[in-house]
Amino acid sequence: MGFSKDERLSAESVRRVIHPEDREYVRNTVKRSLDTRGEIEAEYRVVMPGGKVRWMTRRAHIEFDDTGKPVWERGVLIDITERKLAEERFRLVVEAAPSGMVMANSKGKIILVNAQVETFFGYTRDELIGQPIEMLVPKRFQSRHAGFRHGYLGDAQARSMGAGRELFARRKDGSEFPVEIGLNPIHTPEGLFVLASIVDISERKRAELEGARQRDELAHLSRVTMLGELSGSLAHELNQPLTSILSNAQAAQRFLADEVVDLNELREILNDIVAEDTRAGEMIQRLRVLFKKREMPKHTGDIDINKVVQDVLKLVGNDLMNQNVTMDTELAQNLPAVTGDWIQLEQVLLNLVLNGCEAMEDCEPSDRRLRVVTELDNGAVRVSVTDRGESIPEEKMDRVFEPFFTTKAEGMGLGLSVCHTIIRAHRGKIWATNNLDRGATFHFELPVNR
């Protein structure tokens, strides 16, 4: 700092090398030590000969004589320029980060934020520094957050926060927004700090909702197309109970025209009418649900996949009979429930069954056998639909689930693509394999509801 080894230092000579912007701070620090007789602890800049600026940390103690007059200051000055430069570089990196960056100490007090945090939350930097981190947490979670924070400090490591849960942050105006948060421990001489990287995922969530809406639109179009293909069979299926109702009603009229009415016979006729009406009503209800264009969000619940299979087979039973297709089922008992959208899973199975029937159009009637199997495999419920038609060419196997790819002369190429999208949305997987002798099998798996 330009002093000679033998030079006697005075307060004025030391004051001259202190950076002009830091002199008032140092003067107040020394005055406080004189008043309280406490240690001097300060970090400030000094100007070296030639004008170069260095950072120093000062640790000292003032000694007093018997009259209480200060006579000596004993202590050390340590050059901390490199540390300060590193801190400044760190601050610049944090400030330039596209994510919101918040650093808190082990007590949960905010000690550093960047400009993105001000944008996300609506607070100024001065309003955040020194405040508890819980002020950025929605009120309904604040009481539990301190416990989570202490748990993290007990095993501090770089990881995402709230893995598997949806996280929300709270703005100054009380509104909330969805976030992803990464946590990083920073060990310093002053203790453990935690740096949180916050990403506002509001736009992503909106895009996901829009994607789900479009997926539902496509699924609805596919359902309408499939049901159009079944229209003849469905008309016959509805005509049977309606014809039976008419015949029974006419028979009842004839009974009532007689002088003596057999009440037991009339009661049986009325029971038949009720049963056939119920059958027709169930068919209409299934069709109504499949045709209905539902609004988001979808309603999911626990689903018995065997019940889905049985409902689909009721829907296509007459169509299978008209096409001389024999249906075999092998449904595993006591399968665990899966979580999902009933109508969409019914749509997937209906599509696979209809595709299997179409694949056997050129087969002899005796060879037209369709087999549906359900089973539990490695913690997932698997459904397989096997036909006896032609095998899938190996070069086309990887493309069967692509949008608008079809081997049918009049096909739209949507059915299997929609199936793939639905199963993926249910966190499952769907694939096709060729059978050893002839035909193909389409499989899909869904995680069980734990």
C-alpha positions in Angstrom: 0.0 0.0 0.0 3.1 2.2 -0.3 4.2 2.2 3.3 7.8 1.5 4.2 8.7 -1.3 6.6 9.8 1.1 9.4 7.2 3.7 8.8 5.0 4.6 11.8 1.4 4.5 10.7 -1.2 7.1 11.8 -4.9 7.1 11.5 -4.6 9.7 8.8 -2.0 7.8 6.8 -4.2 4.7 6.8 -7.3 6.8 6.0 -5.6 8.2 2.8 -5.3 4.8 1.1 -8.9 3.8 1.7 -11.1 4.2 -1.4 -13.0 7.5 -1.2 -16.3 5.7 -1.5 -15.6 3.5 1.5 -14.1 6.1 3.9 -17.3 7.0 5.6 -18.2 3.3 6.1 -14.7 2.6 7.7 -15.0 5.7 9.9 -18.3 4.6 11.2 -17.0 1.1 11.8 -14.0 2.4 13.9 -16.3 4.8 15.8 -18.6 1.9 16.7 -15.6 -0.1 18.0 -14.4 2.9 20.1 -17.9 3.3 21.6 -18.5 -0.4 22.3 -14.8 -1.5 22.7 -15.7 -4.3 20.3 -13.7 -5.9 17.5 -13.3 -4.1 14.2 -14.5 -6.2 11.4 -14.8 -4.6 7.9 -14.3 -5.2 4.2 -13.4 -2.3 2.0 -11.3 -1.2 -0.9 -7.9 0.5 -0.8 -6.1 2.4 -3.6 -2.5 1.1 -4.2 0.3 3.2 -5.5 -0.3 3.6 -9.2 -4.0 3.6 -8.7 -4.8 -0.1 -8.6 -7.7 -1.0 -6.3 -7.6 -4.0 -4.0 -10.1 -5.4 -1.5 -9.1 -5.9 2.1 -10.7 -7.4 5.2 -9.7 -5.7 8.4 -9.8 -7.6 11.8 -8.5 -5.5 14.7 -8.8 -4.6 18.4 -8.3 -1.2 19.9 -6.4 -1.0 23.2 -7.1 1.7 25.8 -4.9 3.2 28.6 -5.9 3.5 32.2 -7.7 6.7 31.5 -9.8 5.1 28.8 -7.9 6.8 26.0 -7.4 4.7 22.8 -3.6 4.2 22.3 -3.1 1.2 20.0 -4.9 -0.7 17.3 -3.6 -4.3 16.9 -4.9 -6.4 14.0 -4.4 -7.7 10.5 -5.3 -6.6 6.9 -5.9 -9.5 4.5 -6.1 -9.1 0.8 -9.4 -10.6 -0.3 -9.4 -9.3 -3.9 -9.6 -12.7 -5.5 -12.5 -13.7 -3.4 -14.4 -10.5 -4.1 -13.7 -11.0 -7.9 -15.1 -14.5 -7.6 -18.1 -13.3 -5.8 -18.7 -10.6 -8.4 -18.4 -13.1 -11.2 -20.9 -15.4 -9.4 -23.3 -12.4 -8.9 -23.1 -11.6 -12.6 -23.8 -15.2 -13.6 -26.8 -15.3 -11.3 -28.0 -12.0 -12.6 -27.8 -13.1 -16.2 -29.5 -16.4 -15.6 -32.8 -16.8 -17.5 -34.3 -18.6 -14.5 -35.3 -16.9 -11.3 -32.4 -17.3 -8.8 -32.9 -17.1 -5.0 -30.2 -17.7 -2.4 -31.2 -18.3 1.2 -29.2 -19.0 4.3 -29.6 -21.9 6.7 -32.3 -20.0 8.6 -34.4 -19.6 5.4 -33.6 -15.8 5.0 -33.2 -14.5 1.5 -29.8 -13.1 0.9 -29.6 -12.9 -2.9 -32.1 -12.6 -5.8 -31.7 -11.8 -9.5 -33.8 -9.5 -11.8 -35.8 -12.5 -13.1 -37.1 -13.1 -9.6 -38.4 -9.5 -9.5 -40.2 -10.1 -12.8 -41.7 -13.4 -11.6 -42.9 -12.3 -8.2 -43.5 -8.6 -8.5 -41.3 -7.7 -5.5 -38.3 -5.4 -5.7 -34.9 -6.7 -4.5 -35.0 -4.6 -1.4 -38.4 -6.0 -0.4 -37.0 -9.6 -0.6 -33.5 -9.4 0.9 -33.6 -10.5 4.6 -37.2 -11.9 4.4 -38.1 -15.5 4.9 -38.3 -17.7 1.8 -41.8 -18.7 2.8 -43.1 -15.3 1.5 -42.8 -16.8 -2.0 -44.7 -19.9 -1.1 -48.5 -20.1 -1.4 -50.2 -19.6 2.0 -51.8 -23.1 2.0 -48.3 -24.6 2.0 -46.4 -22.2 4.2 -46.9 -24.1 7.5 -45.3 -27.3 6.0 -42.5 -25.6 4.0 -40.3 -25.0 7.0 -40.3 -28.7 7.7 -39.3 -29.5 4.1 -36.6 -26.9 4.3 -35.1 -28.4 7.5 -35.3 -31.8 5.9 -33.3 -30.7 2.9 -30.6 -29.1 5.1 -30.1 -32.4 6.8 -29.2 -34.0 3.5 -28.3 -31.1 1.2 -27.5 -32.1 -2.4 -28.3 -30.9 -5.9 -31.8 -32.1 -6.8 -35.1 -30.9 -8.0 -37.7 -29.8 -5.4 -40.9 -31.7 -4.9 -40.2 -34.5 -7.4 -43.4 -36.0 -8.7 -45.6 -33.1 -7.3 -46.9 -30.0 -8.9 -45.3 -26.9 -7.4 -46.7 -23.4 -7.2 -45.2 -20.0 -6.2 -46.9 -17.0 -4.8 -46.6 -13.5 -6.3 -46.7 -10.2 -4.3 -50.4 -9.7 -5.3 -51.3 -13.2 -3.9 -51.7 -14.9 -7.3 -50.0 -18.2 -7.9 -48.2 -19.7 -10.9 -46.8 -23.2 -11.6 -43.0 -23.6 -11.3 -40.1 -26.1 -11.4 -37.4 -25.6 -8.8 -33.9 -26.9 -8.7 -31.9 -26.8 -5.4 -28.2 -26.5 -5.0 -26.3 -26.4 -1.7 -23.4 -23.9 -1.5 -20.9 -24.4 1.4 -19.2 -21.2 2.5 -17.2 -20.1 5.5 -20.4 -18.3 6.7 -22.3 -21.6 6.6 -24.6 -23.5 4.2 -26.5 -21.5 1.6 -29.1 -22.9 -0.7 -29.4 -21.6 -4.3 -32.8 -22.2 -5.8 -33.4 -22.0 -9.6 -37.0 -21.2 -10.4 -38.6 -21.7 -13.8 -42.1 -20.3 -14.5 -43.8 -23.1 -16.5 -47.1 -21.3 -17.0 -46.7 -21.3 -20.8 -45.7 -24.9 -20.9 -48.8 -25.8 -18.9 -51.0 -23.8 -21.3 -49.4 -25.6 -24.2 -50.0 -29.0 -22.5 -53.7 -28.2 -22.0 -54.0 -27.1 -25.6 -52.2 -30.3 -26.8 -54.6 -32.4 -24.7 -57.6 -30.5 -26.1 -56.4 -31.2 -29.7 -55.7 -34.8 -28.8 -59.3 -35.1 -27.6 -60.6 -33.5 -30.8 -58.7 -36.1 -32.8 -59.9 -39.0 -30.6 -63.5 -37.8 -31.0 -63.1 -37.7 -34.8 -61.6 -41.2 -34.7 -64.5 -42.5 -32.5 -67.1 -41.1 -34.9 -65.3 -42.7 -37.9 -65.2 -46.1 -36.1 -68.9 -45.9 -35.2 -69.7 -45.0 -38.8 -68.1 -48.3 -39.8 -70.3 -50.1 -37.3 -73.5 -48.3 -38.2 -75.1 -51.3 -40.0 -74.3 -53.6 -37.1 -75.5 -51.1 -34.5 -78.7 -50.5 -36.4 -79.4 -54.3 -36.3 -78.4 -54.5 -32.6 -80.9 -51.7 -31.8 -83.6 -53.2 -34.1 -83.7 -56.5 -32.2 -85.0 -55.2 -28.9 -87.3 -52.7 -30.6 -88.8 -55.5 -32.7 -89.2 -57.6 -29.6 -90.8 -54.8 -27.7 -93.3 -54.3 -30.6 -94.2 -58.0 -30.8 -94.7 -58.2 -27.0 -96.9 -55.1 -27.0 -99.0 -56.5 -29.8 -99.4 -59.8 -27.9 -100.5 -57.9 -24.8 -103.1 -56.1 -26.9 -104.5 -59.4 -28.0 -104.6 -60.7 -24.5 -106.5 -57.7 -23.3 -109.0 -58.1 -26.1 -110.0 -61.5 -24.6 -112.8 -61.7 -22.1 -110.6 -63.6 -19.6 -107.1 -62.2 -19.1 -104.2 -64.4 -17.9 -102.5 -62.0 -15.5 -99.4 -64.2 -15.2 -99.0 -64.3 -19.0 -99.5 -60.6 -19.2 -97.0 -60.0 -16.4 -94.3 -62.0 -18.3 -95.0 -60.0 -21.5 -94.5 -56.8 -19.6 -91.3 -58.1 -18.0 -90.0 -58.9 -21.5 -90.8 -55.4 -22.7 -88.9 -53.9 -19.7 -85.9 -56.2 -20.3 -85.7 -55.4 -24.0 -86.2 -51.7 -23.4 -83.3 -51.8 -20.8 -81.1 -53.6 -23.4 -81.9 -50.9 -26.0 -81.3 -48.1 -23.5 -77.9 -49.5 -22.6 -76.9 -49.7 -26.2 -78.0 -46.1 -26.8 -76.2 -45.0 -23.7 -72.9 -46.6 -24.9 -73.3 -45.0 -28.2 -74.1 -41.6 -26.7 -71.0 -41.7 -24.5 -68.8 -42.7 -27.4 -70.2 -40.0 -29.7 -70.2 -37.3 -27.1 -67.5 -34.6 -27.5 -66.3 -34.1 -23.9 -64.8 -30.9 -22.6 -61.5 -30.8 -20.8 -60.4 -31.7 -18.2 -61.0 -35.4 -18.6 -62.4 -37.3 -15.6 -60.2 -40.3 -14.7 -60.8 -43.0 -12.2 -60.0 -46.6 -11.2 -60.8 -48.8 -14.1 -61.4 -52.6 -14.3 -59.8 -53.4 -17.7 -61.8 -56.7 -18.0 -65.0 -54.6 -17.8 -63.8 -52.5 -20.6 -63.2 -55.6 -22.7 -66.6 -56.9 -21.9 -68.3 -53.6 -22.8 -66.5 -53.4 -26.2 -67.4 -57.0 -27.0 -71.1 -56.2 -26.3 -70.8 -53.3 -28.7 -69.3 -55.3 -31.6 -70.9 -58.6 -30.9 -73.3 -58.5 -33.8 -70.7 -57.1 -36.2 -68.4 -60.1 -35.3 -71.3 -62.5 -36.0 -72.1 -60.8 -39.4 -68.4 -61.2 -40.4 -68.3 -64.8 -39.2 -65.5 -63.9 -36.7 -65.2 -66.2 -33.6 -64.2 -64.3 -30.5 -62.0 -66.0 -27.8 -61.3 -64.3 -24.5 -58.8 -65.1 -21.8 -59.3 -62.5 -19.0 -57.1 -62.8 -16.0 -59.0 -62.8 -12.7 -58.5 -60.3 -9.9 -56.5 -57.8 -12.0 -55.6 -54.6 -10.2 -57.3 -51.4 -11.3 -55.6 -49.0 -13.7 -56.2 -45.2 -13.6 -57.4 -43.6 -16.8 -60.2 -42.3 -19.0 -62.8 -45.1 -19.5 -64.0 -43.9 -22.9 -60.6 -43.4 -24.3 -59.4 -46.9 -23.3 -62.7 -48.4 -24.7 -61.9 -46.5 -27.9 -58.4 -48.1 -28.1 -59.7 -51.6 -27.6 -62.6 -51.0 -30.1 -60.1 -49.8 -32.7 -57.8 -52.9 -32.2 -60.8 -55.3 -32.4 -62.1 -53.7 -35.6 -58.7 -53.7 -37.1 -58.3 -57.4 -36.3 -61.6 -58.1 -38.0 -60.6 -56.2 -41.1 -57.3 -58.0 -41.3 -59.2 -61.3 -41.6 -61.6 -60.3 -44.4 -59.9 -62.4 -47.0 -59.6 -65.5 -44.6 -61.8 -68.5 -44.8 -64.7 -68.2 -42.3 -63.3 -71.1 -40.3 -60.0 -69.2 -39.8 -61.5 -65.9 -38.6 -60.7 -66.1 -34.9 -60.0 -63.1 -32.8 -58.5 -63.5 -29.3 -58.4 -60.9 -26.5 -56.2 -61.6 -23.5 -55.7 -59.6 -20.3 -52.9 -60.4 -17.8 -50.6 -58.8 -15.2 -47.0 -58.5 -16.3 -44.2 -56.8 -14.3 -46.5 -54.4 -12.4 -48.5 -53.5 -15.5 -51.9 -54.6 -16.9 -51.5 -55.9 -20.4 -54.2 -56.3 -23.1 -53.4 -58.2 -26.3 -55.6 -58.5 -29.4 -54.6 -61.4 -31.8 -55.9 -61.9 -35.3 -55.4 -64.6 -37.9 -55.0 -62.4 -40.9 -51.9 -61.4 -42.8 -48.7 -60.5 -40.9 -47.4 -56.9 -40.9 -44.5 -56.5 -43.3 -41.3 -55.9 -41.2 -40.5 -52.7 -43.1 -43.9 -51.3 -42.0 -43.8 -52.4 -38.4 -42.2 -49.3 -37.1 -44.7 -47.0 -39.0 -48.0 -48.5 -38.0 -48.6 -45.9 -35.2 -47.6 -42.9 -37.4 -50.3 -40.4 -38.1 -51.9 -40.8 -41.5 -50.0 -44.0 -42.3 -52.5 -46.7 -43.5 -52.5 -49.9 -45.5 -56.2 -49.6 -46.2 -57.5 -48.4 -49.5 -60.0 -46.1 -47.8 -58.3 -45.6 -44.5 -57.6 -42.3 -42.9 -54.5 -43.5 -40.9 -55.8 -42.0 -37.7 -57.0 -45.0 -35.7 -53.7 -46.5 -34.5 -52.1 -43.1 -34.2 -54.9 -42.0 -31.8 -54.5 -45.3 -29.9 -50.7 -44.6 -29.5 -51.5 -41.0 -28.3 -54.1 -42.2 -25.8 -51.9 -44.9 -24.3 -48.9 -42.6 -24.0 -51.1 -40.1 -22.2 -52.0 -42.9 -19.8 -48.2 -43.4 -19.1 -48.4 -46.8 -20.9 -47.0 -48.3 -24.1 -48.5 -49.9 -27.2 -46.7 -52.1 -29.8 -47.4 -54.7 -32.4 -45.8 -58.1 -33.1 -46.2 -60.7 -35.8 -47.4 -64.2 -34.7 -45.2 -67.2 -35.3 -47.6 -68.8 -37.8 -49.9 -66.1 -39.2 -51.5 -62.8 -38.2 -50.4 -60.1 -35.8 -51.0 -59.2 -32.2 -51.4 -55.7 -30.8 -50.5 -55.2 -27.2 -50.9 -52.3 -24.8 -49.8 -52.0 -21.2 -51.0 -49.6 -18.4 -49.4 -49.1 -15.0 -51.5 -50.4 -12.2 -53.0 -48.0 -9.7 -50.9 -48.3 -6.5 
